[in-house]
């Protein structure tokens, strides 16, 4: 009985084992059936066709650390993807889902690119020994790629065999100026930073391939470089030399034994003062801006003023309000800025008014000192085309040639009273240059280089410039004043050359996107000539009491749009409409007509022009109302070249 039960039990176990095996086979078959059937179908269907499948490798290139494989389908079946294996001593790269660039398929007789990034063997293609590429003939990728190599060709590529392609000579031209330094490479494909000889002006002659202004056919300019590669710097050029004449000496007082008490009238009122020793700026020098710091202790108050006078007498200086700055309360340790009303007064004093309990510890006095300057501007000359251009230059307050900071450049032309060759009277004319020194010198936002260029009599212009030649002769719709500043004349052409050299002077650090022009009266008219001549340089312009065409003080706004003069102005505006323009005119000044006309045409052409008319102001007064307005000055300095 027990044996019978055991036999039955064995049968049951056997049946269970068979059932489990059948179930396992069924599960496995269910899972692999689609692939097996599709793969078998693909192989059986191909049969003889598979032997005709050919995938040719045309090129192998190593570019920018990527392996670029050019393949061609010489068979009849469309290829949808690849499995790629790369070997060294063993497989160093395997990917069974590689696509062509742009993820497209490869039709019969079509060529495509496989890109593998990064190259698995680094920068040395000799680090691999074999490359295998297996094509896939099913768009859904379900064909077993392992079956294909067994019935079709395995593609093996060694670099020594497969990259034997036509080689070209490429020449280094890193700065892309068309000149090579002679460095060359052999390659079957283009190389970054290199060009074929047919793409270059010369395959030799670049002594600095990092700078496009330097090669053996370059023009030498004043930039402290050997532009033409002849081992000479700025040869045969008369380059402007820039050295800051303006300095700010500082005196620190800690011993007050040589200070004096002064009791007397101050602006017609009796008072007590503590006076510094006399400060002598020297003959023909300027001392206008002052920075004072007083360190003191106690509960009292300290007020400060700077006295200035042409002589050494205290009494007239103290009693005349215009001979000293406003008496101002100062906080201990906090710097106070003030400026003298007259820059040319030779002598100065620090004046203290002390009330209450105060103990002086130290006083620091810094002042601007210009040696033979005019409103802080140093005289300079620029030799150009057998002539001489005279100008004055003001440096940024905190100029440092090694700081790397970029500075704007303001170019200005005076009114007709500034015409001459003394390099001085242009500074005595009201203009932006004077205001940048007298009113805005202590404003960091207006820190800039400023040049005031003096127009000379056109009778002294060198040939071939008008009037000793014909270049720069006023046009049909220009009155005789244009002869001084005509866009092609000596004054404008020489100023452009000066500005270019300043921009190329590596010690000045001028911002090429913040070059401004402004002028008053004759200079206001010159603004339009510079807009035309420097329409690829200026970031903005400011014309005060000027006119763009015809005769000064004439109203041409009523003329018909087809009038030849208006047509001419429209044509000129097209040349500079991309440069923002600000105009200032007095309400009682006929120059406002020129401002109205130019703004009308600029804005109509799609440009930007703002015209401020100051009610009740005459011709001369318009300069102060324009340049003395800090918001209008800010408008200019906020402009950046954008074309």
C-alpha positions in Angstrom: 0.0 0.0 0.0 2.8 2.4 0.9 4.6 1.4 -2.3 1.4 2.2 -4.3 1.1 5.6 -2.7 4.7 6.3 -3.4 4.3 5.4 -7.2 1.3 7.7 -7.4 3.3 10.5 -5.7 6.2 10.1 -8.2 3.8 10.3 -11.1 2.3 13.5 -9.7 5.8 15.0 -9.3 6.7 14.0 -12.8 3.5 15.5 -14.2 4.1 18.7 -12.2 7.7 18.9 -13.6 6.4 18.5 -17.2 3.7 21.1 -16.7 6.2 23.6 -15.2 8.6 22.9 -18.1 5.9 23.4 -20.7 4.8 26.7 -19.0 8.4 27.9 -18.9 8.9 27.0 -22.6 5.6 28.8 -23.4 6.7 32.0 -21.6 10.1 32.1 -23.2 8.6 31.4 -26.7 6.1 34.2 -26.1 8.9 36.6 -25.3 11.3 35.8 -28.1 8.8 34.9 -30.9 8.6 38.3 -32.5 12.3 38.8 -32.6 13.0 35.3 -33.8 10.4 35.4 -36.4 11.3 38.9 -37.7 15.0 38.1 -37.6 14.5 34.8 -39.4 12.3 36.5 -41.9 14.9 39.1 -42.5 17.6 36.5 -43.0 15.6 34.1 -45.0 14.1 36.8 -47.0 17.6 38.2 -47.7 19.1 34.9 -48.5 21.3 35.7 -51.5 20.5 39.4 -51.2 22.5 39.8 -48.0 25.6 38.9 -49.8 25.1 41.9 -52.0 24.8 44.3 -49.1 27.8 46.5 -49.1 28.5 49.4 -46.6 31.6 51.3 -47.8 33.7 53.5 -45.5 34.8 56.5 -47.6 36.6 58.6 -45.0 37.7 58.6 -41.4 38.5 62.0 -39.9 39.4 63.2 -36.4 37.9 66.7 -36.0 37.6 68.7 -32.8 38.0 65.5 -30.7 35.2 63.7 -32.7 35.4 60.7 -35.0 33.7 61.5 -38.3 32.9 58.4 -40.4 31.7 58.9 -43.9 29.8 55.8 -45.1 28.1 54.8 -48.3 25.3 52.3 -48.9 26.2 50.4 -52.0 23.5 47.8 -51.5 19.8 47.7 -52.3 18.2 47.8 -48.8 17.6 51.0 -46.8 19.7 51.2 -43.7 18.1 52.7 -40.6 21.0 52.6 -38.1 24.2 50.9 -37.0 26.0 49.1 -34.3 29.6 50.3 -33.9 32.5 48.6 -32.2 36.0 50.0 -31.9 38.9 47.9 -30.6 42.3 48.5 -29.2 43.6 45.5 -27.4 39.9 45.0 -26.5 36.6 46.7 -27.2 36.9 50.3 -26.2 33.7 51.5 -27.7 30.3 49.8 -28.2 27.0 51.3 -29.2 24.1 49.4 -30.8 22.0 52.5 -31.5 24.1 54.7 -33.7 22.4 57.0 -36.1 23.5 59.1 -39.0 23.9 62.9 -38.5 20.4 64.4 -38.5 19.0 61.0 -37.6 18.1 60.1 -41.1 18.1 56.7 -42.9 20.6 55.7 -45.6 19.0 54.8 -48.9 20.7 52.7 -51.6 23.7 54.4 -53.2 23.5 57.3 -50.7 26.3 58.6 -48.5 26.0 59.7 -44.9 28.0 60.7 -41.8 28.3 59.0 -38.5 29.7 61.2 -35.8 31.1 59.8 -32.5 31.8 62.4 -29.9 34.1 62.3 -28.1 36.5 60.0 -30.0 37.0 57.0 -27.8 40.7 56.8 -28.4 41.5 60.4 -27.5 43.5 62.6 -29.9 45.6 59.8 -31.3 43.8 57.7 -34.0 46.6 55.2 -33.8 45.3 54.1 -30.4 42.7 51.9 -32.1 43.3 48.7 -34.1 39.9 47.8 -35.6 36.6 49.4 -36.4 33.4 47.3 -37.0 30.1 48.8 -38.3 27.0 46.6 -38.5 24.0 48.0 -40.5 20.4 47.7 -39.4 17.8 47.1 -42.0 14.7 47.6 -39.8 13.4 51.1 -38.8 12.2 49.9 -35.4 15.6 48.4 -34.6 14.3 45.0 -33.6 16.4 43.0 -36.1 19.2 41.3 -34.3 22.3 42.9 -35.4 24.4 40.0 -34.3 22.8 37.9 -37.0 23.9 40.2 -39.8 27.7 39.8 -39.5 27.4 36.1 -39.7 25.9 36.4 -43.2 27.2 39.7 -44.4 30.5 41.5 -44.5 32.1 42.7 -41.2 33.7 46.1 -42.0 37.2 46.5 -40.6 39.1 49.8 -40.9 42.7 50.4 -39.9 43.9 54.0 -40.0 46.9 53.1 -42.0 44.7 51.7 -44.7 41.5 53.6 -44.7 42.6 57.2 -44.3 44.9 57.4 -47.2 43.0 60.4 -48.6 44.2 63.3 -50.8 46.1 65.8 -48.6 46.1 69.6 -48.9 48.5 72.2 -47.4 46.8 74.6 -45.0 48.5 77.7 -43.7 47.9 79.2 -40.3 46.0 82.5 -40.2 44.7 82.8 -36.6 43.7 86.5 -36.9 42.1 86.0 -40.3 43.8 89.0 -41.9 44.7 87.1 -45.0 48.4 86.7 -44.1 50.1 83.6 -42.6 53.2 83.4 -40.5 54.3 80.4 -42.6 53.1 77.6 -40.2 51.5 74.9 -42.3 49.8 71.5 -41.8 48.8 68.7 -44.2 45.2 67.6 -44.0 42.5 66.1 -46.1 39.9 68.3 -44.5 39.8 72.0 -43.4 41.6 72.9 -40.2 40.3 75.6 -37.8 42.5 78.7 -37.9 44.2 77.6 -41.2 43.5 78.4 -44.8 44.4 77.2 -48.3 46.9 79.3 -50.1 44.2 80.3 -52.6 42.2 81.8 -49.7 45.2 84.0 -48.5 46.8 87.1 -49.7 50.2 85.7 -48.7 51.4 82.5 -47.1 54.2 84.4 -45.4 54.7 87.8 -43.8 52.7 87.9 -40.6 55.0 88.6 -37.7 52.1 88.5 -35.2 49.3 86.1 -36.2 47.2 87.1 -33.2 46.6 90.8 -34.3 44.9 91.6 -37.6 46.5 95.1 -37.8 49.9 93.5 -38.2 51.3 91.9 -41.4 54.0 92.8 -43.9 51.6 94.9 -46.1 49.9 96.8 -43.2 49.9 100.5 -42.9 52.0 101.8 -39.9 49.9 103.7 -37.4 50.6 105.3 -34.1 49.8 102.3 -31.8 53.2 101.4 -30.4 53.2 98.3 -32.6 55.3 97.1 -35.6 52.3 97.0 -37.9 54.2 96.3 -41.2 56.7 93.8 -39.7 59.9 95.7 -40.5 61.2 95.6 -36.9 60.4 99.3 -36.4 57.6 100.8 -34.3 55.6 103.8 -35.6 58.4 104.7 -38.0 58.1 107.8 -40.2 55.1 109.0 -38.2 54.7 112.1 -36.1 52.6 110.6 -33.4 50.9 112.6 -30.7 52.5 112.2 -27.3 50.1 112.2 -24.4 51.4 113.0 -21.0 49.0 114.1 -18.2 50.0 117.8 -17.4 47.3 118.0 -14.8 48.1 116.9 -11.3 46.5 117.0 -7.9 49.0 117.8 -5.1 48.0 117.1 -1.5 49.1 118.9 1.6 48.4 117.3 5.0 48.5 119.7 8.0 49.1 118.2 11.5 51.0 121.1 13.0 49.1 124.4 13.0 51.7 126.6 14.5 52.1 128.5 11.2 48.3 129.0 10.8 47.0 132.5 11.7 43.9 133.9 13.4 42.1 136.4 11.3 39.5 138.8 12.7 37.7 141.0 10.2 35.0 141.3 7.7 33.8 138.3 5.8 31.2 139.2 3.1 30.6 142.4 5.0 30.1 140.6 8.4 32.6 140.6 11.3 33.8 137.2 12.2 36.7 135.1 13.5 38.7 132.7 11.2 41.7 130.3 11.3 43.8 130.7 8.1 46.2 128.3 6.5 49.6 129.5 5.2 49.3 131.0 1.7 49.2 128.4 -1.2 51.0 129.6 -4.3 50.0 127.9 -7.6 52.8 129.6 -9.5 52.6 132.0 -12.5 50.3 131.2 -15.4 49.0 128.0 -13.6 45.5 127.0 -12.6 44.1 126.0 -9.2 40.3 125.5 -9.2 39.1 122.2 -7.7 39.7 121.5 -4.0 39.0 118.5 -1.8 39.2 119.1 2.0 39.1 116.6 4.9 39.2 117.9 8.5 39.7 115.5 11.4 38.7 117.0 14.7 37.3 116.2 18.1 35.0 118.1 20.4 31.4 119.2 20.5 31.8 122.3 18.4 31.3 123.0 14.7 33.8 123.6 11.8 33.0 125.5 8.6 35.4 125.5 5.6 35.9 127.8 2.7 38.7 128.2 0.1 39.9 131.7 -0.5 41.6 132.7 -3.8 43.1 135.9 -5.1 45.5 137.3 -7.6 47.5 138.9 -4.8 48.6 138.1 -1.3 46.3 140.5 0.6 43.8 138.9 2.9 41.4 141.8 3.3 40.1 142.1 -0.3 39.9 138.3 -0.6 37.9 137.9 2.6 35.4 140.7 2.0 34.5 139.9 -1.7 32.1 137.0 -2.0 33.4 135.9 -5.4 37.0 135.6 -4.0 36.1 132.6 -1.8 33.9 129.6 -1.9 30.8 129.2 0.2 31.4 128.7 3.9 30.2 125.1 4.5 29.9 123.0 7.6 32.1 120.0 7.5 31.8 116.6 9.3 35.0 115.3 10.9 36.7 112.8 8.6 34.3 113.4 5.6 35.8 114.9 2.4 34.3 118.1 1.1 34.6 119.1 -2.5 34.5 122.7 -3.6 35.8 124.9 -6.4 37.1 128.3 -6.9 35.1 130.7 -9.0 38.2 131.8 -10.9 40.7 129.2 -12.1 43.6 131.7 -12.8 43.9 133.1 -9.3 47.5 132.4 -8.2 47.1 132.3 -4.4 44.7 130.4 -2.2 44.0 129.8 1.5 42.1 127.2 3.5 39.7 129.1 5.7 38.2 127.6 8.9 35.4 129.1 11.0 35.3 127.3 14.4 32.6 127.6 17.0 32.4 125.8 20.3 34.8 123.2 21.7 37.0 121.9 18.8 40.4 120.3 18.8 42.0 120.0 15.3 43.9 116.8 14.6 44.7 117.0 10.9 43.6 118.7 7.7 44.1 117.2 4.2 43.9 119.6 1.3 44.1 118.3 -2.3 43.7 120.7 -5.2 43.8 120.5 -9.0 47.0 122.2 -10.4 47.3 122.8 -14.1 50.7 123.8 -15.4 50.2 126.2 -18.3 46.8 124.8 -18.8 43.5 126.5 -19.8 40.5 125.2 -18.0 42.5 122.1 -17.2 43.3 121.5 -20.9 46.9 121.0 -22.0 48.0 122.5 -25.4 49.0 120.0 -28.1 49.5 119.8 -31.8 49.0 117.2 -34.5 50.9 117.3 -37.7 48.9 116.1 -40.7 49.2 116.4 -44.5 51.9 119.2 -44.3 49.8 121.2 -41.9 49.3 121.5 -38.1 46.1 120.9 -36.2 46.0 122.6 -32.8 44.0 121.3 -29.9 43.7 121.1 -26.1 43.2 117.9 -24.2 41.7 117.2 -20.8 42.4 113.8 -19.1 39.9 111.9 -17.0 40.1 112.9 -13.3 41.4 109.5 -12.2 43.1 108.4 -15.4 45.3 105.4 -15.1 46.8 103.9 -18.2 47.3 100.5 -16.7 43.9 100.1 -15.0 42.2 98.7 -18.2 39.3 101.0 -17.7 37.8 102.4 -20.9 37.1 106.1 -21.2 34.7 108.0 -23.5 36.1 110.7 -25.8 34.4 114.0 -26.3 35.4 116.0 -29.4 34.3 119.6 -29.6 34.5 122.7 -31.9 34.2 126.3 -30.6 32.3 129.2 -32.0 33.8 131.5 -34.6 35.6 133.4 -31.9 37.8 130.4 -31.4 39.2 130.5 -34.9 43.0 131.0 -35.0 46.4 129.4 -34.5 47.2 130.4 -30.9 45.7 127.2 -29.4 44.1 129.2 -26.7 41.1 131.3 -27.8 39.1 128.2 -28.5 39.1 127.6 -24.8 37.8 131.1 -24.0 34.6 130.3 -26.0 31.7 128.8 -24.1 31.5 125.1 -25.0 31.2 121.6 -23.7 35.0 121.4 -23.0 34.9 124.2 -20.4 31.8 122.8 -18.7 33.4 119.3 -18.5 36.2 120.9 -16.4 34.5 123.7 -14.5 31.1 122.1 -13.7 31.4 118.3 -14.1 35.0 117.5 -13.3 34.1 115.9 -10.0 31.3 113.7 -11.4 32.5 110.1 -12.0 29.8 109.6 -14.7 31.4 112.3 -16.9 35.0 111.1 -16.5 36.3 111.2 -20.0 39.0 112.4 -22.4 38.0 115.7 -24.0 39.7 117.5 -26.9 38.8 121.0 -28.0 40.1 121.3 -31.6 40.9 124.8 -32.9 39.8 125.7 -36.5 42.3 127.8 -38.3 41.8 130.3 -41.1 41.2 128.2 -44.2 43.6 130.5 -46.0 46.3 128.6 -44.1 45.1 125.1 -45.0 47.8 123.1 -46.8 47.4 122.1 -50.4 45.2 120.4 -51.7 42.7 121.6 -49.1 40.5 124.7 -49.7 41.4 127.5 -50.1 44.8 126.5 -51.4 43.2 123.7 -53.2 39.7 122.5 -53.9 39.1 119.7 -51.4 36.7 121.0 -48.7 35.3 123.8 -50.7 31.7 124.7 -49.5 29.0 123.0 -51.5 26.1 124.5 -53.4 23.9 124.9 -50.3 26.6 125.9 -47.8 27.5 129.5 -46.9 31.1 130.7 -46.4 31.3 129.6 -42.8 31.3 125.9 -43.9 34.8 126.5 -45.4 36.2 126.2 -41.9 34.6 122.9 -41.1 33.5 121.3 -44.4 33.3 117.5 -44.1 36.1 116.9 -46.6 38.2 119.9 -45.5 41.5 120.0 -43.6 40.0 120.6 -40.2 37.6 117.7 -40.2 40.0 115.3 -42.0 42.9 116.1 -39.7 40.6 115.8 -36.6 39.5 112.3 -37.8 43.1 111.3 -38.2 43.9 112.6 -34.7 40.9 110.7 -33.2 42.0 107.5 -34.9 45.4 107.7 -33.5 44.1 108.4 -30.0 41.8 105.4 -30.3 44.8 103.3 -31.4 47.0 104.6 -28.6 47.1 101.7 -26.1 47.9 103.9 -23.2 44.6 105.9 -23.5 42.1 103.1 -23.3 39.5 105.0 -25.2 36.1 103.3 -25.5 35.4 103.0 -29.3 31.7 102.8 -28.6 31.5 106.1 -26.8 32.9 108.8 -29.1 30.9 112.0 -28.9 30.9 115.3 -30.8 29.6 118.7 -29.7 29.9 122.2 -30.9 28.4 125.7 -30.3 27.5 128.2 -33.0 30.2 127.6 -35.7 30.8 124.4 -33.8 27.1 123.7 -33.9 27.2 123.9 -37.7 30.4 121.7 -37.7 28.5 119.1 -35.8 26.6 118.2 -38.9 29.8 118.0 -41.0 31.3 115.6 -38.4 28.1 113.5 -38.4 28.7 113.0 -42.1 32.4 112.5 -41.9 32.4 110.2 -38.9 29.2 108.4 -39.4 30.9 105.1 -38.6 32.5 106.3 -35.4 30.3 108.6 -33.4 27.9 107.3 -30.7 26.0 110.6 -30.4 26.3 114.3 -31.1 25.1 117.6 -29.6 24.6 120.7 -31.6 24.1 124.0 -29.8 23.0 127.0 -31.8 24.0 125.6 -35.1 22.5 125.0 -38.6 22.8 122.0 -41.0 22.6 123.6 -44.4 22.3 127.0 -46.2 22.7 130.2 -44.3 22.7 130.8 -40.5 19.5 132.3 -39.0 17.4 131.4 -42.0 14.1 129.5 -41.7 13.9 126.9 -44.4 11.2 124.8 -42.7 8.5 126.4 -44.9 10.2 125.2 -48.1 8.5 122.5 -50.2 9.8 119.0 -49.8 10.9 118.9 -53.4 13.0 122.1 -53.0 16.6 121.2 -54.1 18.0 122.4 -50.7 15.6 120.2 -48.8 16.3 117.3 -51.1 20.0 117.7 -50.5 19.5 117.8 -46.7 17.3 114.7 -46.8 20.1 112.9 -48.7 22.7 114.0 -46.1 20.5 112.9 -43.2 20.4 109.4 -44.6 24.1 109.2 -44.0 23.9 109.9 -40.3 20.4 109.2 -39.1 21.6 106.2 -37.1 23.5 108.5 -34.7 21.3 110.1 -32.0 21.4 113.9 -32.0 20.5 116.4 -29.3 20.1 120.1 -30.2 19.9 123.2 -28.0 18.7 126.6 -29.2 17.7 129.9 -27.6 14.1 131.0 -28.1 15.3 134.4 -29.2 18.0 133.0 -31.4 17.4 132.6 -35.1 19.6 129.4 -35.0 16.5 127.6 -33.7 15.3 127.5 -37.3 18.2 125.2 -38.2 17.5 123.0 -35.2 13.8 122.7 -36.2 14.7 121.8 -39.8 17.3 119.2 -38.9 15.2 117.5 -36.3 12.3 117.3 -38.6 14.2 115.6 -41.3 16.2 113.2 -39.0 13.0 112.0 -37.2 11.2 111.7 -40.5 14.0 109.5 -41.8 13.7 107.2 -38.8 16.5 108.7 -36.7 16.5 110.1 -33.2 16.7 113.9 -32.7 15.7 116.0 -29.6 15.5 119.8 -29.9 15.5 121.9 -26.7 14.4 125.5 -27.2 15.2 127.7 -24.2 12.5 130.5 -23.9 13.8 134.1 -23.8 17.4 133.0 -24.3 19.7 134.6 -26.9 22.5 133.0 -29.1 25.3 133.2 -26.5 23.0 132.2 -23.6 22.0 129.0 -25.2 25.4 127.4 -24.5 25.1 127.8 -20.8 21.5 126.6 -20.8 22.4 123.5 -22.8 25.8 122.5 -21.3 24.8 123.6 -17.8 21.9 121.2 -17.8 23.1 118.0 -16.1 20.3 115.9 -17.5 21.2 116.9 -21.1 24.8 116.1 -20.3 23.7 112.8 -19.0 21.8 112.1 -22.2 25.1 112.4 -24.2 27.1 110.2 -21.9 24.4 107.5 -21.8 24.6 107.0 -25.5 26.5 103.9 -26.8 27.3 103.2 -30.4 24.6 100.7 -31.5 24.9 100.5 -35.3 
